[in-house]
Amino acid sequence: MFTLAEVASLNDIQPTYRILKPWWDVFMDYLAVVMLMVAIFAGTMQLTKDQVVCLPVLQSTVNSKAQPGTSGKADFTTVETTAGQGEASSMRTVSFGSAPTVTPDIPLSGATSSQYQPTESGQELKKEQKDSSGRKTNLDFQQYVFINQMCYHLALPWYSKYFPYLVLIHTIILIVSSNFWFKYPKTCSKIEHFVSILGKCFESPWTTKALSETACEDSEENKQRLTGAQSLPKYVSTSSDEGSPSASTPMITKSGFKFSADKPMIEVPSVTILDKKDGEQAKALFEKVRKFRAHVEDSDLIYKLYVGQTVIKTVKFIFILCYTANFVNTISFEHICNPKVEHLIGYTQFECTHNMAYMLKKLLISYISLICVYGFICLYTLFWLFRIPLKEYSFEKVREESSFSDIPDVKNDFAFLLHMVDQYDQLYSKRFGVFLSEVSENKLREISLNHEWTFEKLRQHVSRNAQDKQELHLFMLSGVPDAVFDLTDLDVLKLELIPEAKIPAKISQMTNLQELHLCHCPAKVEQTAFSFLRDHLRCLYVKFTDVAEIPAWVYLLKNLRELYLIGNLNSENNKMIGLESLRELRHLKILHVKSNLTKIPPNITDVAPHLTKLVIHNDGTKLVVLNSLKKMTNVAELELQNCELERIPHAIFSLSNLQELDLKSNSIRTIEEIISFQHLKRLTCLKLWHNKIVNIPSSITHIKNLESLYLSNNKLESLPAAVFSLQKLRCLDVSYNSIALIPVEIGLLQNLQHFHITGNKVDILPKQLFKCVKLRTLSLGQNCITSIPDKVSQLLQLTHLELKGNCLDRLPATLGQCQLLRKSGLVVEDHLFDALPSEVKEVLNQDTSIPFANGI
């Protein structure tokens, strides 16, 4: 037999699961325990005391011949027999020819006891027989035991015999039905995960801090409202100045739960400091809640399973009630038994009594009462399940009571679990909602970020860039630390991969800030911060993957001088760039676009009157339409790199103010159109490097003012004499071609300062080269040169000489006469340098600062 502890373990649930058991489930669990106790008590009583006592029904001749006037005697005999049914005695029956004498004064027990007591004197026996009033039978003890057992199985209704076991089985089924959703493999893991997360969210210090700050904000707002405070927040501008962002501009507004510099925060000393460990745990909880929501919201299995088990319990209740009610009246104290064993006993009918009948009947009525209560609770549960849509859960009340207006509503199993938790304690869902709010998560990141990135730590990360400006680069942070805006002497601020970057009004104290980099960082700005950036920012870099990452306020910075847009801008999305807004950039001088354009957007002409430099770097996409260039007459520098151009675009020849043209990394093969450059009187620099140019036309002589010519990494085999007629040429770069000879006409370039011919096939240096006495840089590496003329000493201003990778066996000793040349500027093999005379090496090893300064 089961012990009470073993049966109770079937209903054992971990204490943490109690939050998912509403009051009706708890009440039904207690009812199930009571029903278990009823079953165990009834079973124990049945096993220990349950029995049936039977007596034979005598077939008296008096009864068979009774007249109507003797009915009273017959009734009396019946009563006498009934009264003796409770006695476990045996009687002997003797048949006489005439009616036996019945004496009702002596009980049947006297006859029973006379069977087993020793025979005494005849006088005593005679006296006993005289006093006896019961009917005697011929049955012995074994026959009575036999007939009692026979009638127990034949006369008693089956329900009386199996009632305790039925109650036990039904109760176990109900208990299993109540807890099945906790054990089913496809739901128990979700439930365990949910309970674990819910408990951690409830106990998290971050929940207390967030709700406390919300309460402080509400109390402060109420105080201001009661005192009639009408003043605006400190940094919020209400003016409608020109250039103010529109409603669609991504600014930090006052709606929702906001933690920004423009709103005074009421700090609670007991919760303002969040332990680093607690902060990390809270961050992990946000991630767990996010993943759990995505995992659970896609199905409603838990809801269906709970509905199913509730329906099963309801059907079980109806079934038990229907068949049990019919058996209440079958449990009786008296029973008539016809065992059909007359050949063994001598009697055909017995009248039996069941000693547990009254107890079983009371237990059955109690059980039916418990089942009725259980069933009504099941019906109420079904009513609750279908009264409201439990597969949807709204945090509207939480949003109203707190400032977390962005807490999303949930659905399916996630919603159902929260509804169940609300039946236990609604505070759980309120505290859980904190971890569904992105505002709350951002605030946590902000606190953790400010705790980690202090002013001292940020100061250590400040460096000086190539322009000798103080620069701070922040990479992959959860936000922008508040201490950044205390670096008032910062010149350049780089924000990279910071998706939740917010620029508060405190940036207005960074008076030296003129350059801002936003790399995959769609930053939001407050109104005052925007006003400051609009007036003070001069250079802005925006790197993006999608055009939507470009903040709309970028196109409203009226004092911006340089704008760099780096990202994917294909031809279908050109109109989405927002270039039509460039008309607000009234002081823009430099526009740099690195993308995959197939045409220059027409709206770029909005800045044509004041744009001086336009740079377009493609990723190999062919730039086809260039007509918009004709309108940009004020552009002085134009770069069209990696645009797959095959010829020099004709639209360029309309740029009368063009001074520098860079067509690097295209597919240009011929430059016959170069004659048209004669109309560009101001053109001084022409870069045609990294193309496929085979020859240089003689018409290049028409570019009279050309000072720099870059033709490296092409397919040139010779240099025409026309190149050396450019008297103003100061820089000539023909590196990495197939040139085998340097023409003697190079001596005509008296202003030449930089000559690069590295990576060609030159074997002899003409003496005329050393007539270019203004040369400062001479790159002759990776050629076939066998000797360096002594006339190299004429290059008194030479500071850089590259000779590495040639066929030299020695260096001229006259190198020591190049006053500005030092070892750091001499690129040559070590063994050649070591072979120089010691006095030459001593000159080359001298300090470069003083001689170089004198040379300059």
RAHU-V356154 format. One record per backbone hydrogen bond with DSSP energy under -1.0 kcal/mol. CO is the residue of the C=O (numbers start at 1). NH is the residue of the N-H. Records with the same first field share a line. If there is no record, write none. Layout:
CO = NH  NH
This chain:
3 = 7
4 = 8
5 = 9
7 = 10
8 = 11
9 = 12
14 = 17
15 = 18
17 = 20
18 = 21
22 = 26
23 = 27
24 = 28
25 = 29
26 = 30
27 = 31
28 = 32
29 = 33
30 = 34
31 = 35
32 = 36
33 = 37
34 = 38
35 = 39
36 = 40
37 = 41
38 = 42
39 = 43
40 = 44
41 = 45
42 = 46
43 = 47
44 = 48
45 = 49
51 = 355
53 = 353
55 = 351
58 = 60
60 = 64
61 = 65
67 = 70
68 = 71
70 = 74
71 = 75
72 = 76
73 = 77
74 = 78
75 = 79
76 = 80
77 = 81
78 = 82
79 = 83
80 = 84
82 = 85
84 = 87
87 = 89
91 = 139
92 = 137
107 = 110
108 = 112
109 = 113
110 = 114
112 = 115
113 = 117
121 = 125
122 = 126
123 = 127
124 = 128
125 = 129
126 = 130
127 = 131
128 = 132
140 = 144
141 = 145
142 = 146
143 = 147
144 = 148
145 = 149
146 = 150
147 = 151
148 = 152
149 = 153
150 = 154
151 = 155  156
157 = 161
158 = 162
159 = 163
162 = 166
163 = 167
164 = 168
165 = 169
166 = 170
167 = 171
168 = 172
169 = 173
170 = 174
171 = 175
172 = 176
173 = 177
174 = 178
175 = 179
180 = 183  184
184 = 187  188
187 = 191
188 = 192
189 = 193
190 = 194
191 = 195
192 = 196
193 = 197
194 = 198
195 = 199
196 = 200
197 = 201
198 = 202
199 = 203
200 = 204
204 = 208
205 = 209
206 = 210
207 = 211
208 = 212
209 = 213
210 = 214
211 = 215
212 = 216
213 = 217
214 = 218
215 = 219
216 = 220
217 = 221
218 = 222
219 = 223
220 = 224
221 = 225
222 = 226
223 = 227
224 = 229
241 = 244
246 = 249
249 = 251
260 = 263
268 = 271  272
275 = 279
276 = 280
277 = 281
278 = 282
279 = 283
280 = 284
281 = 285
282 = 286
283 = 287
284 = 288
285 = 289
286 = 290
287 = 291
288 = 292
289 = 293
290 = 294
291 = 295
292 = 296
293 = 297
296 = 299
299 = 413
300 = 304
301 = 305
302 = 306
303 = 307
304 = 308
305 = 309
306 = 310
307 = 311
308 = 312
309 = 313
310 = 314
311 = 315
312 = 316
313 = 317
314 = 318
315 = 319
316 = 320
317 = 321
318 = 322
319 = 323
320 = 324
321 = 325
324 = 327
333 = 354
335 = 352
337 = 350
341 = 344  345
349 = 57
350 = 337
351 = 55
352 = 335
353 = 53
354 = 357
356 = 360
357 = 361
358 = 362
359 = 363
360 = 364
361 = 365
362 = 366
363 = 367
364 = 368
365 = 369
366 = 370
367 = 371
368 = 372
369 = 373
370 = 374
371 = 375
372 = 376
373 = 377
374 = 378
375 = 379
376 = 380
377 = 381
378 = 382
379 = 383
380 = 384
381 = 385
382 = 386
383 = 387
388 = 390
389 = 392
391 = 412
393 = 410
395 = 399
396 = 400
397 = 401
398 = 402
403 = 405
404 = 407
410 = 393
412 = 416
413 = 417
414 = 418
415 = 419
416 = 420
417 = 421
418 = 422
419 = 423
421 = 424  425
425 = 428
426 = 430
427 = 431
428 = 432
429 = 433
432 = 435
433 = 436
437 = 441
438 = 442
439 = 443
440 = 444
441 = 445
442 = 446
443 = 447
444 = 448
445 = 449
446 = 450
447 = 451
448 = 452
449 = 453
452 = 454
454 = 458
455 = 459
456 = 460
463 = 471
465 = 468
469 = 465
470 = 491  492
471 = 463
472 = 494
474 = 496
481 = 484
482 = 485
483 = 486
484 = 487
486 = 488
487 = 490
488 = 512
491 = 514  515
492 = 472
493 = 517
494 = 474
495 = 519
496 = 476
498 = 501
501 = 524
503 = 526
504 = 507
505 = 508
506 = 509
507 = 510
509 = 511
510 = 513
514 = 538  539
515 = 493
516 = 541
517 = 495
518 = 543
519 = 497
521 = 523
524 = 503
525 = 252
526 = 530
527 = 531
528 = 532
529 = 533
530 = 534
531 = 535
532 = 536
533 = 537
534 = 559
538 = 561  562
539 = 516
540 = 564
541 = 518
542 = 566
543 = 520
546 = 549
547 = 550
551 = 554
552 = 555
553 = 556
554 = 557
556 = 558
557 = 560
561 = 589  590
562 = 540
563 = 592
564 = 542
565 = 594
566 = 544
570 = 573
573 = 576
574 = 577
578 = 581
579 = 582
581 = 584
582 = 585
584 = 586
585 = 588
589 = 612  613
590 = 563
591 = 615
592 = 565
593 = 617
594 = 567
598 = 624  625
601 = 604
602 = 605
603 = 606
604 = 607
605 = 608
607 = 610  611
612 = 636  637
613 = 591
614 = 639
615 = 593
616 = 641
617 = 595
625 = 600
626 = 629
627 = 630
628 = 631
629 = 632
631 = 633
632 = 635
636 = 659  660
637 = 614
638 = 662
639 = 616
641 = 618
642 = 620
643 = 623
645 = 667
646 = 669
649 = 652
650 = 653
651 = 654
652 = 655
654 = 656
655 = 658
659 = 684  685
660 = 638
661 = 687
662 = 640
664 = 642
668 = 692
669 = 694
671 = 674
672 = 675
673 = 676
674 = 677
675 = 678
676 = 679
677 = 680
679 = 681
680 = 683
684 = 707  708
685 = 661
686 = 710
687 = 663
689 = 665
693 = 715
697 = 700
698 = 701
699 = 702
700 = 703
702 = 704
703 = 706
707 = 730  731
708 = 686
709 = 733
710 = 688
712 = 690
716 = 738
720 = 723
722 = 725
723 = 726
725 = 727
726 = 729
730 = 753  754
731 = 709
732 = 756
733 = 711
735 = 713
739 = 761
743 = 746
744 = 747
745 = 748
746 = 749
748 = 750
749 = 752
753 = 776  777
754 = 732
755 = 779
756 = 734
758 = 736
762 = 784
763 = 786
766 = 769
767 = 770
768 = 771
769 = 772
771 = 773
772 = 775
776 = 799  800
777 = 755
778 = 802
779 = 757
781 = 759
785 = 807
789 = 792
790 = 793
791 = 794
792 = 795
794 = 796
795 = 798
800 = 778
801 = 827
802 = 780
804 = 782
812 = 815
813 = 816
814 = 817
815 = 818
817 = 819
818 = 821
822 = 825
823 = 826
825 = 801
827 = 803  804
829 = 833
830 = 834
831 = 835
833 = 836
837 = 841
838 = 842
839 = 843
840 = 844
841 = 845
843 = 846
844 = 823
848 = 852
849 = 853
850 = 854
851 = 855
852 = 856
